[in-house]
Amino acid sequence: MRRSSNVHSKGDEQNHEVEDKTGWKSHLDLIAAFIILVIILVAEYAFKLEIPNIYELIINATAYLLAGRKILNLAFRKSIRGDIFNEFVLMSVATIGAFIIGEYEEGVAVMVFYQIGEWFQDAAVNRAKRSIKALLDIRPNEVTIIRNGETEVIDPAKAELGEIIQVKPGEKVALDGELISENASFNTAALTGESKPDTKYKGDKVFAGMINLNTVAEIKINALFKDSKLSKILEMVQDATARKSQTQLFISQFAKIYTPIVFFLAVAVCFFPYFFIEDYVFNIWFYRALVFWLLVAHAHW
């Protein structure tokens, strides 16, 4: 019964309401930054407007702070703890560097589109969490079992093979089994996606997660809770999540080596040409180093 208890505990953790922080209302600052960036680009490149440098700096800095203040805050907090080789510091260094050499729009654009990418990623993760929660919600936490001619409500994990469970209209089937009533109609949408009711007859298989629709049904258990189709699905979901966590752990450990290498290569791109090129211009090579830093390191992240 060990595996079934694991499913219970993991499921309970997932059963909390999934908090949705991916809606547009929680990203008003990012949306404002994007609008400002678009207006500036249209004004400069479509209408050829000459914006005084000081005003251009103020406008772009406003958009930059709207989009990147959370990233800057995380970069600062991690840096003071000695963790300087992470994606937050990466983005902060690259975008602030763009401002230093006067490439304001590039700095804002990198931060804005990075944050938009994070937004989409968070939305995808949130949808996955809601799907898992919906799956967990269809798993009954109790079952009515017939013992010695009387009904008793127990935990599904405590039911034994061969026992008879009773499912009333509107209730979910808690365990896989064989229908011993003459017939019953079930909603199987949670398992099969089919919205049309499925009528089962005596001897037919019934699976956990189905909803009884029209009459009291009695079902003979032929699989323990831990072996039901629904529990297997939940286990596969939890195992997939665990494997992903291990992969992320490996990537994080690899990044401790990879990111410093990229950082020092970017420094080399900026300063080494000074010793070999006669018309070396710092701003040009600094810009190229930032591009290299972003393209190579961010491709890893």
N, C-alpha and C positions, 0 to 999 in steps of 0.2 A: 504493500500500500504506500510505499515511500514515494513513488513517482506521482501518485494521485495527490498526495499532500503538497508536493512541489507545485503541481498545476494550480491547486487552490491558492497557495501563498502568492504565486506569481500573478495569478488572476486578480487577487484582491488588490495588489499594487496597481494593476492596470485599471481597476474598476473606478478609480477616482475620475471625476469629471475632467475631460481633456480641455485645458484652457486654451482658447484660441487667441493667439497674439499675432496672427498673420493678416488680419483684416486691414483695410486701407485706413481706418480711423486710428490705428496704432502706429501708422507710418506717415502721418501728416507732415512731419519734418522732412522726411526723405522725398515725399511728393513735392513739397515746396522747393527743395533743393534742385530737383529735376526740372521743375518749371523755370526756375531762375536760370539754370544752365542752358536750357533750350532758348530762352529769350535772348540771352547774351550771344549765343552762337548765331541765331537768326539775325540779330542786330548787326553783328560784326561781319558775317560772311554773306548774308543775303542782301542786306541794305547798306553794307559798307560804311557803317557808322563808326566814327572815331571816338571812342570813349576815353576820357582822360585817365591816365594810369592809376591815379589815386582812387578814383571812383571804381575803376575796374577791379582794383585790389579789394576794396571794401565789399563790393557786390559778390565777388567770387569767394572771399573769405567767409561771408555770411552763409552762402550756399554750402561751402565746405564744412563749416561747423554744424549746420543743420543736418547734413548727411553723415558726418564722421565723428561727432562728439563722443558717441559711445565707443567707437573704435579707439579714439585717442585716449579715452579714460582707461580702457582695458590695457592698452599698450603701456601707459604710464604705470598702472598698478603692477603689471607683470615685470616691467623693467626694474622697478625698485626692489623686487624680490630676486633679481638676478636672471630672470628669464627673458633674454633679449632676442632670442631666435625663435620667434613665433609669427603667425600671420598678421597679428594686430600691429606689432612693431614694424613688420615688413610694409604694411600698407601705410602706416604713419610716416615712416622714413621716406618712402617713395613719393608720396603726395606732398609732404612738406618740402622735399627737395625740389619738386616741380615749382612750388611757389617761390622758392629761393632764387631760381634762375628765371623767374618771370613767366613761366608757363602755367598761368593760373587756371585756364579752362581745362588743361590736361589733368592737373591735380584734382580739380573738382570732378571731372568726368570719371576718373579712375575710382574715386571714392564712391560716387553715386552708383555707378554700374556694379561695383563690388557689393554694395549694400542691397541693390536690387536682386542680384544673384543670391545673396543670403536670404532675402525675403522669399524668393521662389523656393529655395531649398527648405526653409522652415515650413512653408505652406505644404510642400510635399510630405514632410515628416509628420505634420499635424494631421493630414488626411490619413496617413498610414495609422497613426495612433487612434483616430476615430474609428477606423475600420476594425482595428484590434479590439477596441472597447465594445463596438457593436457585436463582434463575435463573442466576446466574453459575456455580454448581456443576455445572449440567448441560452446560456448554460444555466439550468435550474440549480438552486442551492439546496433544495429539499425535494423529497419524493414521498408519495403515499404508498406504503407497502402493506399487503394483506398477510397477516400472521395469525394463525389459530382462529381464522374467521373474523378477525377484527382488523381495522385499519390503524396504521401507525405512521406518523410523519417522521422520517429520519434523514440523515445526511446521505446523499446518493453513494458516497464512497463506502458506506457501511453496508450497503445491500450486497447480497450474495447471489451466485449463479442459481438459476432455477426458481427463485422466488417470484412472486406475482406482485406487480405494481399496478396501482389504479391511477388513471389519468382522467380528470374531469374536463368537460368542455371549457376551452379557453386556457387550459394549462399546457405547459411545455413538457414533452417527454424528457425524462432525466437520464434514461439509460437505454442502450440498444437492446432490442428483444424481439420476440415473436408474438404477434397479436393472437390472443386466445378468445377474444370476443368475436361475434359473428362478422361484424364489419365496423369500420370507423373512418371518418374523413379527416385528413390532416393537411395543415398548411406547411409546405416544405420549402418555402421561399428562402428561409435562412440558410439552408444547406445547398439547395439546388438552384435557387434563383427563379424557380418556376412559381408564378403567382396563382396558377390554377390549382384548386384543392385536389389532393390525391387520395382516392378512396382505397383503403386497405381491407383485405378480407382475412378471415381466420387462417393462420399459418403464414401470413406475409410478414416480412421483416419490417420493423419500425426502428427508427434511429433517434438518438438524443438530439434535441433541438427542434424537432417537429412540434407543431402546435395542434392539439386535438380540437376539432371544430364543433362536432354535433352531438356526441353522446359519451357517456362514461365508458372508457375503454380499459380493458385489462390486458396487461402485457407480461409475458414470461421473460425474465431476464436471461439473455444468453451471452452477455459480455459485462465484465466488471466496469466500474466507472472509469478506471485508468485505461481500459482497453476500448472504450467507446470511440466511435468515429469522431465525435466532437472533441474529446480529450486528445485524440491523436493530432487533430488539426491545431489545437492550442499548443501542444508540445512542439510541433514543427515550427510554429510562429515564434515561440520562446527560444528554441534552439537557434533559429535563424538570427534572432536579435543578439544572442550570446556570441555567435560566430562573428557577426559584424563588429561587436565590441572588441573582440580579440584582434581583428584586422586593424581597427583603428588604433589599438594599443601598439601594434607593430609599426604602423605608419608614424605614430608620434615618436617612437624610439628612433626610427630611421631619420626623422626630421632633425633630430639633435646633431646628426652628422651632416646631413645633406644641406640644411639651411646655412650653417656657418661657411661651408665650402662655397655656396653661391654668393654669400655676402663678400667674401674675400676676392672672389673672381670679379665681382662688380667693382670693388675698390681697384683691382688691377686694371680693369677696362678704363677706369677714370684717370689713373695716374701714370701707368706704365708708358702710354704713348708720348708722354712728355720727354722721355729719354731718346725717342727714336724719330719723332716728327718735328720738323723745324717750325712750322706754323701752328703749333699746338695752341688750341683755345680751350681753356678749362670748361666754360659753359657748355660747349659742344660735347666734350667727352663725358662731362658729368651727366648730361641729358642721356647720352647713350648708355651710360652705366645704370641709370635709373630704369631705362627701357629693358635692359638685360636683366636687371634685378627683378623687375615685375614679371617679365615673360617666363623666365626660367623658374624662379621660385614659386610664383603663383600657379604655374602649370602643375607643380608638385602638390600644392595645397588643394 
